[in-house]
């Protein structure tokens, strides 16, 4: 059981509200629980004071841990910030994928909801402010991490555009994904200036997505292309873009057979995707073990499971 207490905390001249978690020695009180607590406390400080103005000592005092405990979890404040970004985006990406379960991936309304979820995640957690602070810093590791995140988002939008607009529009969809992210970013920025930071973000998302439908159609009619989708193989050296696109599409097709309550099967599919797309070295024996479970799952279309099997087999050749 975790007891929660709220009190005021002073860091220099700044007063912030702290949520204090008193952990009892029970099974749920794992090292990961405590690590996540430190990340949450540091996040509050970063929001209140800024990343650069928050010291490790501030984090120690605010989260109620020792310096030794901190360095058991993180080698530096930068590593803590990266852990924060990863935790927030892993949660967001899972929720974003869940919106597609049992839905038609070509439905623009679902895509709009996915983008709205991401924009609200950024707003709720003040991530844009943290991103901007990182980019004006001199820390190349942090900048590299955020640039990789931007490329990952571009790849996701491109793959979703393939599902939304179809393979016949593929030559124009990398350009479309790049333009969409730029349009969305600036529309959100100036809409917030004009309507206040608390304004509903959905009208911006809807407007930006609807404009892309026209832009992609116009590019297709004019047969105009600036960036070739094949370039992404150079941009994402961790894997072939065609393989990634096929893998995402196959796993999404399998998820359409599942209800939101089929969490175990959904987690298995997400594991296969993450292990193949995001691990430095994919663990073949673990993936094969998960595939065995998927072959025995009567709720899944076994024809598509076989396609996934073949994709994984080709990956490890």
N, C-alpha and C positions, 0 to 999 in steps of 0.2 A: 504494500500500500504506500502511496506517496502523498504526503501532506503538503499543501501549498500555502505559502504565506506571502502577502504583498507588503512591501514597505518602500520607503524612499531611500535613495542611495546617492551619495555625492561623489563625483569624480572631478576633482579640481573645482572649477566654478560652476559645473553643470550638475543639475539635480535631475535624476531620472527615476522612473518607477521600476522596482525590481520584483520579479517573481521568484521566491525562494523555494526550492524543492528540497524537502527533508526526506532523504532516502533511508528506509529501514533495510536491514539485512534480510531480504527475502529473495525468493527465486527470481522475481522480475527485476531485481536491482542488479543488472549486469553491467559490465564495463561499458558496453555499447550505450546503455541507458544514460550513464554518467557522461559519456563523450557527447551524446546528443544534447544533454543539458548544457554543457559548456558551449556548444555551437549556438544554441538558442540564446544564451545570455550574451555571448559576443555579438550576435546579430542585433540585439537590442541596443548595445553600446554603439555599434557601427551606425545604426540609424540615428541615434541621438547626437553622437559626437563626430561621426565620420570615421572611416577606416584609418586614415593616416594619423588622426588625433587620438586614437585609442591605443593605449600601450598594453603590453602583456600584463603588467602589474594591475592595470584597471580590470582586465578580464579575470585575473586571479581573485581580486577582492570582490568583484561583482558576482562571480559564479561560486565563490566559497571553496576554492580548491587551492592546493599547494603548487608551487612552481614545478616540483618533481612530477606531480600528477599531470600537469599541463603537457610537459615534454614527453610523458608516456604516450600521449594522444597525438601530439603535433610537434613537428620539428621547428615550426616557426608560426608567426601570426599569418603569414601568407598561405601556409598550408591549411590553416584553420579556415581562411576565407574560401579557398578552393573547396574544402569539405562542405562548407555552407552552400556554395553554389551547386555542387553536385547533389546534395540532399534535396534542395528545393526543386531542382530540375528533374531529378529522378521521380519525385512525387508528382510533379506536373505532367511529365510524359506518360506516366502510368494512367493518370486520370484522363489525359487527352486520348490515349488509345482506347480506354474503356468507353468513351463516347461513340466509338465505331462498332462496338459489339452488337451483333444482330441488326446492323444498319447497312444501307447501301453506300459504299465508299464514294460513289459518284454524286451523292446528294450534297449540293452546295451548302444547304442549311447546317449539316453536320460539320462541314469544314469551318463555317463561320463560328460555330460554337467552340470548336477546338482553338481557333485563334483568339476568341474572346477569353477563354480560360487562360491562355498563356499571357495575354495582356493584363488580365486581372491579377495573375500571380506576380508579374513584375511590379504592378502598382502596389499591391498589398504589402509586399516585402521590400519596397523601396529599392528594387534591384537596379533600375536605370541610374539612380544617383551613385550607387556603388560601382557600376560599370564605368561611369564617367570619371570617377575618382581614380580607378585603376588605370585608365587610358592616359591620364595626365601625369601618372607616376613614372618613375624610372625603372620599375620592376619588369624585366623582360619575361620572366616566367609567368607572371600573372597575365600580362598582355597576351602571351602565346596561348594560354589556357582559354581566355575569352575569345580570341580569334578562332580557335578550334571549335568553340561553342557556336560561333556565328556560322561557320561552314557546315556544322552539323544541322543547324536550323535550315540553312539553304537546301541541303540535301533532302531533308524531310519535306519541305514545301514542294520541291521538284517532284518527289515521289507521289505526293498527294495530287499534284497537278496532272500527273500521268493518269491517275484514277479518275480525276474530275473531267478532264478534257479528252482523254483517249490517246492511244498510241499514234494515231494519224497526226496529232498536233505536237508530237515529241520534239521535232527540230526547233520549235519556238518556245519550249517550256522552261529551259534554263534561263533564257532572257526574261521570260515571264516571272519566274521565281525571284530573280534579282530585282526586277522592277517592283514586284509586289512588296517585298520587304522594305524597299526604300520609300514607296508610297505610304505604306502602313506606318512606318516610323515617323515620318514628317506629319502625316495627318493626325496621329495621336498627339504629337508634340504641340501643334498649333491649335488643335481642338481643345486641349486641356488649358492652354493659355486663354482662349476665348470663352470657355465655358466653366472653368474651374477644375481643379485636380480631382474632385469627387464626382464629376459628370460621368454618366453611364457611357461605357466604352463601346457598347454594341453598335450604335449608329455609325461609328468610325469604321469598325470592322466590316459591317454590311456594305457601306459605301465603297470601301477599298476593294473588297472581293468582287463586287458587281462591276467595278471599272475594269478589273482584270479579265472578265469574260469578254468584254468588248475588245480589249487590247490583244488578247490571244487570237481572237477571231480575225482581227484586222491584220495581224502579222502573218497568219496563215494564208489569207487571201492575197496579200502582197508578196508572199513567199520571201520575207525578209528575216534574216538571222544574223545576230551579232556574235553570240557565244555558242559554240557547238557543245551539246551535252557530253560528247566524248571527252571534253576537257576535264570533266570531273574526275576521271581516272587519275589525272595528274594532281588534282587538288586534294584528293583523298587517297593517299598512297597505301592506306591500311586495307584497301580491298577494291575489287572491281565493281564499278557502278552498276553494271547490268546484273551481276550477282546480287548486289544489295537490293536493287529494285525488285528482283524476282523473289528474294527471300521475304521482304516486307509484304509484298502482295500475297504470297502464299500463306503466310502466317495470319494475315488479316482475313483471308478467305476462310481459314479454319475457325477463326474466332466468331465468324458470323453464325456458325452452328451452335454456339454456346450461349447460355444465359449468363447474366451478370453474376449469378450465384455460383457458377462453376469456377470458383477461384483457383482450385488446384490445377485444372487444365490450362487456364489462362496464364498462371504463373509459370507452368512448364513451357508454354509457347514463348513467353517473354524471356525466359532464361535462354532458350535456344537462340533467339534473335540477339540478345545482348552479348552472349558468349561469342557469337560469330562476327558481330559488327563492332563491338567495343572493347573486347579483351585484347591485351597485347599478344597473348598466345592462347588461342582457343583450346580448351581441354576436350579432346576428342572422346575420351572414355566417358566423361560426364554427359556430353551431348548424346552419345549413343544410348546411354542408360535412360535418358529422358525420352528419346525416340521410341524405345521399347514400350514405355508407358503409354505413349500416344497411339501406338499401333493397337493397344488393347482397349482403347477408349471407344466405346460403342457410340458415343455422342458425336464423334468426329467423322467427317467424310473421309474414308480410308483411301479414296482415290487421290485426294489432295495430300493426305499424310504421305502417300507414296511419292508424290512430287517433292515434298519436303525432304524425304529420305534421299532422293536422287540429287537434290541441290547440295545437301550436306556431304554426300559421297563425292561429288565432283569437287567440292571445296577442299577436301583433304587429299585429293589425288596428287 
